[in-house]
Amino acid sequence: MKKVFVLLTLILFVVAAVAGCGSAKEQPKANVEPVNLTISAAASLQDTTGELKEIFEKQHPDVTITFNLASSGALQKQIEEGAPTDLFISAGKSQMDALAGKGLIVDASRKDLLGNDLVLIAGKDSKLTGFEGLTDISVNKISIGTPETVPAGKYAQEALTTLKLWDQLQSKLVLAKDVRQVLTYVETGNVDAGVVYRTDAIAGKDIKIITAAPEGSYKPIVYPMAVIKSTKHPKEAEAFAAFLQSDDAVKVFGKYGFKVLK
């Protein structure tokens, strides 16, 4: 009887040990904490964002990208006021310069990413042939982005000033919150003409490009990007910045008419 008891005890011990080992092996791996990156980007990048997000998230399944699109000036102000932002892509250097001056970006991460062109657009049936025609009585309203906050508007102001048209057109100007609003005004016929980036014109409906602003009439259009110093995910933000310079991203930017700066 004693031998039987000892044998049963030994069996129970072995079973328990095996079960314990099995439980240890079956313990699930700790889940990787998902990372949500907020990318504040100029409104003119709107058409590229869906494809960029899809490609990057496939390559980095633990990272989710959220784009915050607005005029560069509005985004600059948001960042200055502490809005959660991991990376900023501006359509103008002055906004990035302002953030750099306040120590809000990682200086080493700053890079000129893209270029663009400035064009005059109008409805598809417009008889407008060039910038000089904007002074004609048949043109009542012309839209540009607000120069103080919208880089495209600032470039438009520079071009119109160089062409000696700025003062003459003051009464006709309809200022927009961002370059995409300018495009919408022209598409809907609320204005007779507008000045936008070539990439916006490519995306437009029922509009046409009348002409490009003469080379040298405005400063070169440059889109700088930089990681924001307050980011809680510097590694992932830097990975996304690197991705934006990859062949996959270059193809997307090229598809929508952007000039990729190397």
C-alpha positions as CSV (number, residue, x, y, z in Angstrom):
1,M,0.0,0.0,0.0
2,K,2.8,2.3,0.9
3,K,4.5,1.6,-2.5
4,V,1.2,2.4,-4.3
5,F,0.9,5.7,-2.4
6,V,4.5,6.6,-3.3
7,L,3.9,5.7,-6.9
8,L,0.8,7.8,-7.1
9,T,2.5,10.8,-5.5
10,L,5.4,10.5,-8.0
11,I,3.0,10.3,-11.0
12,L,1.1,13.4,-9.7
13,F,4.4,15.3,-9.3
14,V,5.5,14.4,-12.9
15,V,2.1,15.4,-14.4
16,A,2.2,18.8,-12.5
17,A,5.7,19.4,-13.7
18,V,4.8,18.7,-17.3
19,A,1.8,20.9,-17.1
20,G,3.8,23.7,-15.6
21,C,6.3,23.5,-18.4
22,G,3.6,23.5,-21.0
23,S,2.0,26.6,-19.4
24,A,5.3,28.3,-19.5
25,K,5.8,27.6,-23.2
26,E,2.2,28.7,-24.0
27,Q,2.5,32.1,-22.3
28,P,1.7,34.7,-25.0
29,K,4.3,37.1,-26.0
30,A,3.9,40.6,-24.6
31,N,2.0,42.8,-27.1
32,V,4.1,45.6,-28.7
33,E,2.5,48.9,-27.8
34,P,1.1,50.5,-31.0
35,V,2.5,53.9,-31.9
36,N,0.4,56.7,-33.4
37,L,2.3,59.3,-35.3
38,T,0.7,62.7,-36.1
39,I,2.2,64.2,-39.3
40,S,1.3,67.9,-39.8
41,A,1.6,68.5,-43.5
42,A,0.8,71.4,-45.9
43,A,-2.7,71.1,-47.5
44,S,-1.2,70.8,-51.0
45,L,0.1,67.3,-50.0
46,Q,-3.4,66.0,-49.5
47,D,-3.5,63.7,-52.6
48,T,-0.3,61.9,-51.6
49,T,-1.2,61.1,-48.0
50,G,-3.4,58.1,-48.5
51,E,-0.8,56.2,-50.5
52,L,2.0,57.2,-48.2
53,K,0.1,56.1,-45.2
54,E,-0.8,52.7,-46.7
55,I,2.7,51.9,-47.8
56,F,4.4,52.9,-44.5
57,E,1.9,51.1,-42.3
58,K,2.4,47.9,-44.3
59,Q,6.1,48.2,-43.7
60,H,5.6,49.1,-40.0
61,P,2.5,47.3,-38.8
62,D,2.9,48.6,-35.2
63,V,2.7,52.3,-36.4
64,T,-0.4,54.2,-37.4
65,I,0.0,57.4,-39.3
66,T,-2.5,60.3,-38.9
67,F,-2.1,63.3,-41.2
68,N,-3.1,66.8,-40.0
69,L,-3.6,68.9,-43.1
70,A,-3.8,72.7,-43.1
71,S,-2.0,75.8,-44.3
72,S,1.7,75.8,-43.2
73,G,1.1,78.9,-41.2
74,A,-1.8,77.4,-39.3
75,L,0.2,74.2,-38.6
76,Q,3.2,76.3,-37.4
77,K,0.9,78.1,-34.9
78,Q,-0.5,74.8,-33.7
79,I,3.0,73.4,-33.0
80,E,4.0,76.6,-31.2
81,E,0.9,76.2,-29.0
82,G,1.9,72.7,-28.1
83,A,-0.4,70.6,-30.4
84,P,0.8,67.0,-30.4
85,T,2.9,66.6,-33.6
86,D,5.7,64.2,-34.4
87,L,6.8,65.5,-37.8
88,F,6.1,68.7,-39.8
89,I,6.1,69.1,-43.6
90,S,5.8,72.7,-44.6
91,A,5.2,74.2,-48.0
92,G,7.5,77.1,-47.1
93,K,10.8,77.6,-45.4
94,S,9.7,80.6,-43.3
95,Q,7.4,78.5,-41.1
96,M,10.1,75.9,-40.5
97,D,12.6,78.7,-39.8
98,A,10.2,80.2,-37.2
99,L,9.9,76.8,-35.4
100,A,13.7,76.3,-35.6
101,G,14.2,79.8,-34.1
102,K,12.1,78.8,-31.1
103,G,13.9,75.5,-30.6
104,L,10.9,73.4,-31.5
105,I,12.4,71.1,-34.2
106,V,15.2,68.6,-34.2
107,D,17.7,70.6,-36.3
108,A,19.6,67.5,-37.5
109,S,16.4,66.0,-38.9
110,R,15.5,69.0,-41.1
111,K,15.6,68.4,-44.9
112,D,14.3,70.0,-48.0
113,L,12.0,67.3,-49.3
114,L,10.0,68.6,-52.3
115,G,9.7,71.3,-54.9
116,N,6.7,72.7,-56.9
117,D,5.7,75.3,-59.5
118,L,3.2,78.1,-59.3
119,V,0.5,78.3,-62.0
120,L,-2.5,80.5,-62.9
121,I,-5.7,78.5,-63.3
122,A,-9.3,79.3,-64.4
123,G,-12.4,77.5,-65.4
124,K,-12.2,75.2,-68.4
125,D,-14.2,77.6,-70.6
126,S,-12.2,80.7,-69.5
127,K,-10.8,82.9,-72.3
128,L,-8.0,84.1,-70.0
129,T,-4.6,83.7,-71.7
130,G,-2.1,85.0,-69.1
131,F,-1.4,87.0,-66.0
132,E,-1.8,90.3,-67.8
133,G,-5.4,89.4,-68.5
134,L,-6.2,89.5,-64.8
135,T,-6.6,93.3,-65.0
136,D,-9.4,93.0,-67.6
137,I,-12.9,94.0,-66.6
138,S,-14.1,90.5,-67.5
139,V,-12.2,89.1,-64.5
140,N,-14.0,90.1,-61.3
141,K,-12.5,87.8,-58.6
142,I,-9.1,86.2,-58.3
143,S,-8.2,83.9,-55.4
144,I,-4.9,83.3,-53.7
145,G,-4.0,81.9,-50.3
146,T,-3.6,84.4,-47.5
147,P,0.0,85.5,-47.9
148,E,0.7,85.7,-44.1
149,T,-0.2,82.1,-43.5
150,V,-0.3,80.3,-46.8
151,P,3.0,79.8,-48.6
152,A,1.3,79.5,-52.0
153,G,-0.3,82.8,-51.3
154,K,3.0,84.3,-50.4
155,Y,4.6,83.0,-53.6
156,A,1.6,84.3,-55.6
157,Q,2.1,87.8,-54.0
158,E,5.7,87.7,-55.0
159,A,4.9,86.7,-58.6
160,L,2.2,89.3,-59.0
161,T,4.4,92.0,-57.5
162,T,7.3,91.1,-59.9
163,L,4.8,91.3,-62.8
164,K,3.7,94.7,-61.5
165,L,0.1,93.5,-61.0
166,W,-0.2,93.3,-57.2
167,D,-1.5,96.9,-56.6
168,Q,-3.8,96.8,-59.6
169,L,-5.5,93.6,-58.4
170,Q,-6.2,94.4,-54.8
171,S,-9.9,95.0,-55.2
172,K,-10.3,91.6,-57.0
173,L,-8.5,89.4,-54.6
174,V,-10.3,86.7,-52.6
175,L,-8.0,85.4,-49.9
176,A,-8.3,81.7,-49.0
177,K,-7.3,79.7,-45.8
178,D,-5.2,77.3,-47.8
179,V,-4.3,76.5,-51.4
180,R,-6.9,73.8,-51.7
181,Q,-9.6,76.3,-50.9
182,V,-8.3,78.4,-53.8
183,L,-8.7,75.4,-56.1
184,T,-12.2,74.8,-54.8
185,Y,-13.2,78.5,-55.5
186,V,-12.1,78.1,-59.1
187,E,-13.7,74.7,-59.6
188,T,-17.0,76.0,-58.3
189,G,-16.9,79.2,-60.3
190,N,-16.9,81.4,-57.2
191,V,-13.9,83.2,-58.7
192,D,-12.7,83.7,-62.2
193,A,-9.1,82.7,-61.6
194,G,-6.7,81.5,-59.0
195,V,-3.0,81.0,-58.4
196,V,-2.0,77.6,-57.0
197,Y,0.7,75.0,-57.1
198,R,0.9,72.9,-60.3
199,T,0.2,69.8,-58.2
200,D,-3.1,71.3,-57.1
201,A,-4.0,72.1,-60.7
202,I,-3.3,68.5,-61.7
203,A,-5.9,67.4,-59.1
204,G,-8.5,70.0,-60.2
205,K,-11.8,69.3,-61.9
206,D,-13.3,71.5,-64.6
207,I,-10.3,73.8,-64.6
208,K,-7.3,74.4,-66.8
209,I,-3.8,75.8,-66.4
210,I,-3.6,79.1,-68.1
211,T,0.2,79.6,-67.7
212,A,3.0,79.1,-65.2
213,A,4.3,82.0,-63.3
214,P,7.6,83.2,-64.9
215,E,10.7,81.6,-63.6
216,G,12.4,84.0,-61.2
217,S,9.2,85.9,-60.4
218,Y,9.0,84.2,-57.0
219,K,11.4,82.4,-54.7
220,P,11.9,78.7,-55.4
221,I,9.1,76.6,-53.8
222,V,10.6,74.2,-51.2
223,Y,8.9,71.9,-48.8
224,P,11.1,71.3,-45.8
225,M,10.4,68.6,-43.2
226,A,11.6,68.1,-39.6
227,V,10.9,66.0,-36.6
228,I,9.3,68.0,-33.8
229,K,11.4,68.1,-30.6
230,S,8.5,67.3,-28.3
231,T,7.6,64.0,-30.1
232,K,7.2,61.0,-27.8
233,H,8.2,58.7,-30.6
234,P,11.5,60.0,-32.0
235,K,12.6,56.7,-33.4
236,E,9.4,56.2,-35.4
237,A,9.2,59.8,-36.5
238,E,12.8,59.5,-37.9
239,A,11.8,56.3,-39.6
240,F,8.9,58.0,-41.3
241,A,11.1,60.9,-42.3
242,A,13.5,58.3,-43.9
243,F,10.6,56.7,-45.6
244,L,9.6,60.0,-47.2
245,Q,13.0,59.9,-49.0
246,S,12.7,56.3,-50.1
247,D,12.0,55.0,-53.6
248,D,8.5,54.1,-52.7
249,A,7.6,57.6,-51.5
250,V,9.4,59.2,-54.4
251,K,7.2,57.3,-56.8
252,V,4.1,58.6,-55.0
253,F,5.3,62.2,-55.0
254,G,6.2,62.0,-58.7
255,K,2.8,60.6,-59.5
256,Y,1.2,63.7,-58.2
257,G,3.5,66.1,-59.9
258,F,6.0,67.0,-57.1
259,K,9.6,67.6,-57.7
260,V,11.7,65.4,-55.4
261,L,14.7,67.2,-54.0
262,K,17.9,65.1,-53.5
